[in-house]
Amino acid sequence: MAKIIEGNFDASGLRVGIVVSRFNNFITESLLSGAMNELVNHGVNEDEIEVVRVPGAFEIPMVAKKLCSREKDVVICLGAVIRGGTPHFDYVAGEAAHGVASVAREVNIPIMFGVLTTDNLEQAQDRTGGKYGNKGAETAIAAIEMATLYKKL
């Protein structure tokens, strides 16, 4: 029979880093609140959560990498890039995604991508407590599962 290894949702004892963008903070603060609530509700001691604010989504990857050297079990990246009338969206959203993925390949802990990339404000609001739930909360749940899985591996 195959050996199955899975994470779980008992977050007690986990040390969590969160990088959150200040740009579009009316959205990112909801993402952060959702993530914090889920982490605490699943057993993370609030004293073991370190939140670092960065100017925008572009800066998230470099700070996520720095947090990895601070004895974290998982790092959660939160931000919101909302499409405007210029190609700025494509560059920032793409570089944030590529940067976080690059960090995830380099380090030995899970790095979670919770950066919204939406066409408009309404879509972003729908994903921060609206009809599609709170993606910050969902990212935190996935972070718990991945951190506990990494510990088993």
N, C-alpha and C positions, 0 to 999 in steps of 0.2 A: 504494500500500500504506500502511496506517495506521502511524503512528509509535507505538511502544509504549515506555512509560517505566515501569521497575520498580525497586524497591529491591533490595538484595542483602544478603548476610549476612557481609560483610567489615566488621567493626566497628573495624578499626584506625584510630586517630586520633579516634574519637568521644569527646566529653566528655558524661558522663551524670550527671544528678541523680536521686536516688532519695529520695522522701518515704515514710517507713514509720511506721505507727501503732504505738505501744507497747501500746495496749489489745488484748487477746487476743494478747500477744506470743509465747505458745507456738505460735501459728499464724503470726503475721507474721514471726517470725524464720526460719521455714522458707521462707516466700515470698522473703524477702530473700536467703537463702542460695542458693536456686534461681536467682534473678535474677543475683546476683553471679557464680555459676559460669558461666552462659551468656554473660554479657558478656565475662568474661575468656577463656573458651574460644573466643570468636569474634573476639578480637583487641583488646578494650579494655584499655588500660593501667590497672591498678588505681589508679594515682595520678590518673587522670582521672575517677574515680567519686567523687561526693560524696553521702554518705548523711546525711539529716536526719531525725531522729526527732521525731514529734509525739505529743501525748497520745492522740488518737483519730482515727477516720476523718473526723469533722466538720472537723477542722483541716487535713486534707490539701490541699484546694484553695488556701487562702490561702498556704501555704508553697510549693506547686508554682508559683504565680504569681511569688513572690519568686525562686525558683531560675531562672526564665526570664531574669532580668536578670543572671545570673552566667555568661554565655557558655557555655551548655549547648547541645548538639545535640538532646537529647531529655530529657524528664523522665518518670520512671516513678513511679506512685503505687501503693503497696501497703498493704493493710489487711484487716481481717476484721470484719464485722458479723454476729453470730450472733443469730438471732431468740430472744427471750425471751418472757416472759409479758405484756409491756407493749407499747404502740405505739412505744416508743423506737426499736425496730429500723426501723420505717417512716420515721421522721423522719431518723435518722442515715444510713441507707443511701441514701435519696432525695436528701438534701442533699449527701452526698459525691459521688454520681453527677452531680447537676446542677451542683455547683460545679466539678468537674473538667471537665465538658463546656463550661462557661462559660469557664474559663481557656483551654481548647483553641481556642475560637473567637476569643479575644482576642490570642493570641500567634502568633509565626511559627515555632514549632518544634512537633514532635509531643508531646502529653501523653498518656501511656498509662495506662489504667484497669485496675489489677490489684487491685481491692478485692473480696474475696470477700463475698458476701451469701448466707448459708446458713440453713437452718432449724434446724440443730443442729450440735453439735461434730463428730459423725461425718462429716457432709458436708464440713465444713471440712478435717478431716484427710485425707479422700479426695482433696482438691484441693491438698494440700501434700506430695506424695510418696506418696500412697496410690494407689488404683486408677484415679484420673483424672489422674495425673501431678502436676506441680507448676506451678500457675498463675503463680507468680512467674517461673519459667523461661520459660513460654510468653509472658508479657508482655514479658520481656527480648528474646526472639527477634523479636516483633512490633515492639518499639522499635527494634531494629537495622534491620529492613527499612524502617520508616517514616523513620528518620533518614537513611538512605542515599537513600531516594526524595526526601525534601525537598531534599537536596543537589543532586540531578539536576534538580529543578524550579527 
